[in-house]
Amino acid sequence: MKERGRAAYRGRAPKMKENNGLESILKDYCEWLNKVSKYPPVDYYDCDLYKVLDSYYKTAMEMINKLDYTKQSINEFCGLLSGDSKGIAGLYISALINSTLKEGEMTVIRPGIVLNCLGYRHSRGTLIIEGHVGDFTGTLMSGGQLIAKNKAGRYTCSGMRGGKLAVNGEIRSIAFDARGGEVWEGNRQIYPPKPLLRGALKRLVWGVRVAIRERKD
């Protein structure tokens, strides 16, 4: 099923479990897609990207706050997705997680497809994502931990301000506008540079300045 204002699900329509909230999430997701279809389209190369993403995310949060669902239903919903033609499903899933995940808690999701913007505005608790993640993982993250068990796409940690983002596999690229937190690729910290490296760079700059002064003298 193609995603045209409706959700795309894997296989046959799922059998709903009583009281776990999955049916409510599926219905709400379809309504959210229809609502945000009237918003400016997400252009990941637009200078107003964060403003557009926030409009999608805040609408999702407003709608989700009225739902009654469990962490298990979030994972079931992730497994049912078979398409994300607009590249925005990760925003809705992030809103689901951020509305329920509390400080000191942990949740694991296993998306059936690669999704962009997972971990959007993550601020507390630990989120573990099984499988590959797409572009803009951890965008505007401000706290907590986000662990991706496999590879990550482009512009990881865009606008990040805090927390720890760890990717077990390869990160295709990190964003240039991160201002805080830590990003790890395997067992190697890639943002910010380790103090030893920063110290070496400072010594190099100091050495160059001294050499220039000596030549002038």
N, C-alpha and C positions, 0 to 999 in steps of 0.2 A: 504494500500500500504506500503510495507516495504521500509525503507530508505536505498537504495544502490546507493549512488552517486546522488540520487534524493531526493527532499523534500517529506515528508509524510504529507498529508493534511487530514483534517477531512471532511468526507462526499464527496459530488460531487465537481467538479471543480467550484470555485467561479465565480460569475458574477463580472466582474471588473467595478469599478466606474471610470469614466473619470477623468484623471488628478490628482488622489490622490497618484499615484506612487505604488500602490499595485502590479500591474502586473510586474513592473520593479523589485520590491523587490523579488518576487517569482522567476523570471528568474535569478536574480543575486545570490540568495541563492543556487539554483541548481548548478550554475557555480562555486560558492565558495566551495560547498561540493566536487565537482569533483577535484578542484584544490588542496584542503588540503588533499585529500585522498592519495596524494603522499608524504605528510609530515610524520615525525615520529608520531606514534599513541600517543594519550593523555593517559598517565598513571598517575593517580592521586596520586600515591605513589612514583613517580620518583623524585629524588633529583633535576633534571633539569626541573621540572614541569613548573615553571614560564617562562622559555625560550621557551618551546614548546607552551604554551598557547599564548605567545606573538607573535609567528610566525603565528598562526591561526588568532589572533586578528588583527595584522597589515595588513595581506592580505585582511581581510574583510574591514578594513578602507580604503585601497587603492581602492578597487572596489566600495565601497559605495559612496565615494566622487564624483563619476561620475554620481550618480543617482539623480533624482528629485522626492522627496516623502514628505509626510506629517506625523505628529504625529499620525493622525487617521489611516493611512495606516500601521504604525508599530503595532498598537493595533489589527488591522484586521489580519495582518500576524500572530501575536501571537495566536490569536484565531483559526486560520486554522491549526496550527501544531498539528498533532496527534501522532507523533513519533519522538524520538531523540535517536536512537540506539547507536550513538557514544558519546553522552553526550556533544556535542559541540554547539548546537543551541543557548545556552545562550550567547556564545561569539559573535555570529553574531548579536543577538538582542542588546547586549550591545554596539556594534559598531554603530548600527543604532541610538541608543539613544544618545550616546556620540557625534555623529556627528551633532546632531540637538539641543540638550538641552543646553540652555544658562544660565548664572548666573541669579538667581532670578526667573527662570521659573520652571514650574512643569508639569510632564507628568504621566499618569496612564496607566499601561498595565495589561491585564488580560489573562495570558497564559492559553491555553487549557490543558496543561500538566505541570507536575513538571519539572523544568529545572535547570541544574547546571550553575554556573558561572554568574548568573544575577548580574548586577552591577559591572561587571569587569572594572577596571580602571575608575570608576565613579569619577568625579572631580568637578562638579558644578551642580547647580540646585537641584530640588527634584524629585526623582523617587519613585513612589508608585506602589507596585506590589500587586495585588489582588490575594488571594489564597496562597497555599503552595509554598515555594521555595526549591530547592534542595541543594546540597553540594556546598561549595566554594562561597557562596553568598558574594558579596562585596570584592572579591579578588583584591588586589592592589589598593583599593579605596584610594583617596587622598584628597577629599573634597566633599562639597555638603551634601545632605541627601538622604538616601535610607530607605524607610519604607516598610516592608513586613507585610501584614495584617494578616497572619496566621503563621504557623510553618515554621522553617528553619531547614535544614539538618546539616551535619557535616562540620567541618573546616570553619565555618563562619568567615569572616573577615581575611582570610589568607593574610599575607603581607600588611595589612592595614596600611596606613600612616597618614590619616586624615579624616575629615568628621564625620558624625553621621549615624550610622546604627541602626535602631530600628525595632525590630520584636515583633509584638503584641502577638504572641503565644510562644510556647516553642522552644528554640534553642537546637538542639541535642548536638552540641559541638562547641567550638570556637577554632581557631588555636592558636598555641603557638608563632607564629612569628610576631604578630601585633606589631607595634611600634608607633602608634599614633591614634588619633581619639577617638570616643566613641562608645560603643556597649550597647544597651539596650534590655532587655528581659521583655516585658510588661512595668511596671513602675519601674523596678529595673535595675540600671546600673551595668553591669557585667564586663565591661572593659573600662578604667583601674579601679582598685579598688578605691573606694572613699577615699578622703584625711583622713577622720576619721579612716577608716580601716588601711590605711598606717601608720597613727600615732600610732595606737594601736600596730601594728606589731613592729614598731621601739621601743616603750616603752617596749614591751616584750623582744626583743633582748637585749636592754640595761639592763633590770632587770636580765636576765640570765648571762650577762657578769659580772655585779656587784657581783652576788652570787658566780660565779666561783672565782673571785678575793678574796672575803672574805674567801672562803674555803682554798685558797692557803695561805693566811695570818695566 
